Amino acid sequence: MSNRERLEVLRSVHVLSGVDDPMLAALLPFFDEVTVPAGTVVAHEGRLCHELVVVAGGELEVCRRGRASSLGVGGAFGWKEMRDRGRHNATVLTVAPSHLLVMSHAQFRAAAAVQ
């Protein structure tokens, strides 16, 4: 993905809706890109959160307390858990091959320091 495409995805993320373009662009180096096949568990409910994940392509299923919902392009999870150094509140798995932007815990803390 180009930086322009990555920026478009970040613009659509709800938790980043108040962030201006120059600040979003400054976050780009802190995200890694990964492509994962369908059926991959990306997060386990109750386990410590180590990554902020943004969906750049594909579809994920979020299972929280027995209820399922889907997460598509621009969807994200792990923001609050990363900020609070908490646990995942849902199990998340890919239902289609998915392209993800991932920020590790160290990258999350570094990005926060830059801001």
Contact map, one row per residue, 1 for C-alpha under 8 A:
1110110000000000000000000000000000000000000000000000000000000000000000000000000000000000000000000000000000000000000
1111110000000000000000000000000000000000000000000000000000000000000000000000000000000000000000000000000000000000000
1111111000000000000000000001000000000000000000000000000000000000000000000000000000000000000000000000000000000000000
0111111100000000000000000000000000000000000000000000000000000000000000000000000000000000000000000000000000000000000
1111111110000000000000000000000000000000000000000000000000000000000000000000000000000000000000000000000000000000000
1111111111000000000000000001000000000000000000000000000100000000000000000000000000000000000000000000000000000000000
0011111111100000000010011001000000000000000000000000000000000000000000000000000000000000000000000000000000000000000
0001111111110000000000000000000000000000000000000000000000000000000000000000000000000000000000000000000000000000000
0000111111111000000000000000000000000000000000000000001100000000000000001100000000000000000000000000000000000000000
0000011111111001000000010000000000000000000000000000010000000000000000000100000000000000000000000000000000000000000
0000001111111001100010010000000000000000000000000000000000000000000000000100000000000000000000000000000000000000000
0000000111111101100000000000000000000000000000000000000000000000000000000110000000000000000000000000000000000000000
0000000011111111100000000000000000000000000000000000010000000000000000000111000000000000000000000000000000000000000
0000000000011111100000000000000000000000000000000000000000000000000000000111000000000000000000000000000000000000000
0000000000001111110000000000000000000000000000000000000000000000000000000000001000000000000000000000000000000000000
0000000001111111111000000000000000000000000000000000000000000000000000000000000000000000000000000000000000000000000
0000000000111111111000000000000000000000000000000000000000000000000000000000000000000000000000000000000000000000000
0000000000000011111100000000000000000000000000000000000000000000000000000000000000000000000000000000000000000000000
0000000000000001111110110000000000000000000000000000000000000000000000000000000000000000000000000000000000000000000
0000000000000000011111110000000000000000000000000000000000000000000000000000000000000000000000000000000000000000000
0000001000100000001111111000000000000000000000000000000000000000000000000000000000000000000000000000000000000000000
0000000000000000000111111100000000000000000000000000000000000000000000000000000000000000000000000000000000000000000
0000000000000000001111111110000000000000000000000000000000000000000000000000000000000000000000000000000000000000001
0000001001100000001111111111000000000000000000000000000000000000000000000000000000000000000000000000000000000000000
0000001000000000000011111111000000000000000000000000000000000000000000000000000000000000000000000000000000000000000
0000000000000000000001111111100000000000000000000000000000000000000000000000000000000000000000000000000000000000000
0000000000000000000000111111111000000000000000000000000000000000000000000000000000000000000000000000000000000010000
0010011000000000000000011111111000000000000000000000000000000000000000000000000000000000000000000000000000000000000
0000000000000000000000000111111100000000000000000000000000000000000000000000000000000000000000000000000000000000000
0000000000000000000000000011111100000000000000000000000000000000000000000000000000000000000000000000001000110010000
0000000000000000000000000011111110000000000000000000000000000000000000000000000000000000000000000000111100100000000
0000000000000000000000000000111111000000000000000000000000000000000000000000000000000000000000000000111000000000000
0000000000000000000000000000001111100000000000000000000000000000000000000000000000000000000000000011110000000000000
0000000000000000000000000000000111110000000000000000000000000000000000000000000000000000000000000011110000000000000
0000000000000000000000000000000011111000000000000000000000000000000000000000000000000000000000001111000000000000000
0000000000000000000000000000000001111101000000000000000000000000000000000000000000000000000001001111000000000000000
0000000000000000000000000000000000111111000000000000000000000000000000000000000000000000000001011100000000000000000
0000000000000000000000000000000000011111000000000000000000000000000000000000000000000000000011111100000000000000000
0000000000000000000000000000000000001111100000000000000000000000000000000000000000000000000011110000000000000000000
0000000000000000000000000000000000011111110000000000000000000000000000000000000000000000000011100000000000000000000
0000000000000000000000000000000000000011111100000000000000000000000000000000000000000000001111000000000000000000000
0000000000000000000000000000000000000001111100000000000000000000000000000000000000000000001111000000000000000000000
0000000000000000000000000000000000000000111110101000000000000000000000000000000000000001011110000000000000000000000
0000000000000000000000000000000000000000111111100000000000000000000000000000000000000001011100000000000000000000000
0000000000000000000000000000000000000000001111100000000000000001000000000000000000000011111100000000000000000000000
0000000000000000000000000000000000000000000111110000000000000000000000000000000000000011110000000000000000000000000
0000000000000000000000000000000000000000001111111000000000000000000000000000000000000011000000000000000000000000000
0000000000000000000000000000000000000000000001111100000000000000000000000000000000001111000000000000000000000000000
0000000000000000000000000000000000000000001000111110000000000000000000000000010011001111000000000000000000000000000
0000000000000000000000000000000000000000000000011111000000000000000000000000000001000000000000000000000110000000000
0000000000000000000000000000000000000000000000001111100000000000000000000000010001000000000000000000011110000000000
0000000000000000000000000000000000000000000000000111110000000000000000000001111001000000000000000000011110010000000
0000000000000000000000000000000000000000000000000011111000000000000000000001110000000000000000000001111000000000000
0000000001001000000000000000000000000000000000000001111100000000000000001111100000000000000000000001110000000000000
0000000010000000000000000000000000000000000000000000111111100000000000111111000000000000000000000111100000000000000
0000010010000000000000000000000000000000000000000000011111000000000000011100000000000000000000000111100000000000000
0000000000000000000000000000000000000000000000000000001111100000000000011000000000000000000000000111000000000000000
0000000000000000000000000000000000000000000000000000001111110000000000011000000000000000000001111110000000000000000
0000000000000000000000000000000000000000000000000000001011111000000001111000000000000000000001111100000000000000000
0000000000000000000000000000000000000000000000000000000001111100000001110000000000000000000111110100000000000000000
0000000000000000000000000000000000000000000000000000000000111110000111100000000000000000000111100000000000000000000
0000000000000000000000000000000000000000000000000000000000011111000111100000000000000000011110000000000000000000000
0000000000000000000000000000000000000000000000000000000000001111111110000000000000000000011100000000000000000000000
0000000000000000000000000000000000000000000010000000000000000111111100000000000000000000111000000000000000000000000
0000000000000000000000000000000000000000000000000000000000000011111000000000000000000000010000000000000000000000000
0000000000000000000000000000000000000000000000000000000000000011111100000000000000000000000000000000000000000000000
0000000000000000000000000000000000000000000000000000000000000011111110000000000000000000000000000000000000000000000
0000000000000000000000000000000000000000000000000000000000001111011111000000000000000000000000000000000000000000000
0000000000000000000000000000000000000000000000000000000000001110001111100000000000000000000000000000000000000000000
0000000000000000000000000000000000000000000000000000000000111100000111110000000000000000000000000000000000000000000
0000000000000000000000000000000000000000000000000000001000111100000011111011000000000000000000000000000000000000000
0000000000000000000000000000000000000000000000000000001111110000000001111110000000000000000000000000000000000000000
0000000010000000000000000000000000000000000000000000011111100000000000111110000000000000000000000000000000000000000
0000000011111100000000000000000000000000000000000000011100000000000000011111000000000000000000000000000000000000000
0000000000011100000000000000000000000000000000000000011000000000000000111111100000000000000000000000000000000000000
0000000000001100000000000000000000000000000000000001111000000000000000100111111000000000000000000000000000000000000
0000000000000000000000000000000000000000000000000001110000000000000000000011111000000000000000000000000000000000000
0000000000000000000000000000000000000000000000001011100000000000000000000001111111000001000000000000000000000000000
0000000000000010000000000000000000000000000000000001000000000000000000000001111111100000000000000000000000000000000
0000000000000000000000000000000000000000000000000000000000000000000000000000011111110100000000000000000000000000000
0000000000000000000000000000000000000000000000001000000000000000000000000000011111111111000000000000000000000000000
0000000000000000000000000000000000000000000000001111000000000000000000000000011111111100000000000000000010010000000
0000000000000000000000000000000000000000000000000000000000000000000000000000001111111100000000000000000000000000000
0000000000000000000000000000000000000000000000000000000000000000000000000000000111111100000000000000000000000000000
0000000000000000000000000000000000000000000000011000000000000000000000000000000011111110000000000000000000000000000
0000000000000000000000000000000000000000000000011000000000000000000000000000000111111111000000000000000000000000000
0000000000000000000000000000000000000000000011111000000000000000000000000000000010001111100000000000000000000000000
0000000000000000000000000000000000000000001111111000000000000000000000000000010010000111111000000000000000000000000
0000000000000000000000000000000000000000000011000000000000000001000000000000000000000011111000000000000000000000000
0000000000000000000000000000000000000000001111000000000000000111100000000000000000000001111100000000000000000000000
0000000000000000000000000000000000000000111110000000000000000111000000000000000000000001111110000000000000000000000
0000000000000000000000000000000000000000111110000000000000011110000000000000000000000000011111000000000000000000000
0000000000000000000000000000000000000111111000000000000000011100000000000000000000000000001111100000000000000000000
0000000000000000000000000000000000011111110000000000000001111000000000000000000000000000000111111100000000000000000
0000000000000000000000000000000000000111000000000000000001111000000000000000000000000000000011111000000000000000000
0000000000000000000000000000000000001110000000000000000001110000000000000000000000000000000001111100000000000000000
0000000000000000000000000000000000111100000000000000000001100000000000000000000000000000000001111110000000000000000
0000000000000000000000000000000000111100000000000000001111110000000000000000000000000000000001011111000000000000000
0000000000000000000000000000000011110000000000000000001111000000000000000000000000000000000000001111100000000000000
0000000000000000000000000000000011110000000000000000111110000000000000000000000000000000000000000111110000000000000
0000000000000000000000000000001111000000000000000000111100000000000000000000000000000000000000000011111000000000000
0000000000000000000000000000001111000000000000000011110000000000000000000000000000000000000000000001111100000000000
0000000000000000000000000000011100000000000000000011100000000000000000000000000000000000000000000000111110110000000
0000000000000000000000000000001000000000000000000111000000000000000000000000000000000000000000000000011111110000000
0000000000000000000000000000000000000000000000000111000000000000000000000000000001000000000000000000001111111000000
0000000000000000000000000000000000000000000000000000000000000000000000000000000000000000000000000000000111111100000
0000000000000000000000000000011000000000000000000000000000000000000000000000000000000000000000000000001111111110000
0000000000000000000000000000010000000000000000000001000000000000000000000000000001000000000000000000001111111111000
0000000000000000000000000000000000000000000000000000000000000000000000000000000000000000000000000000000011111111100
0000000000000000000000000000000000000000000000000000000000000000000000000000000000000000000000000000000001111111110
0000000000000000000000000010010000000000000000000000000000000000000000000000000000000000000000000000000000111111111
0000000000000000000000000000000000000000000000000000000000000000000000000000000000000000000000000000000000011111111
0000000000000000000000000000000000000000000000000000000000000000000000000000000000000000000000000000000000001111111
0000000000000000000000000000000000000000000000000000000000000000000000000000000000000000000000000000000000000111111
0000000000000000000000100000000000000000000000000000000000000000000000000000000000000000000000000000000000000011111
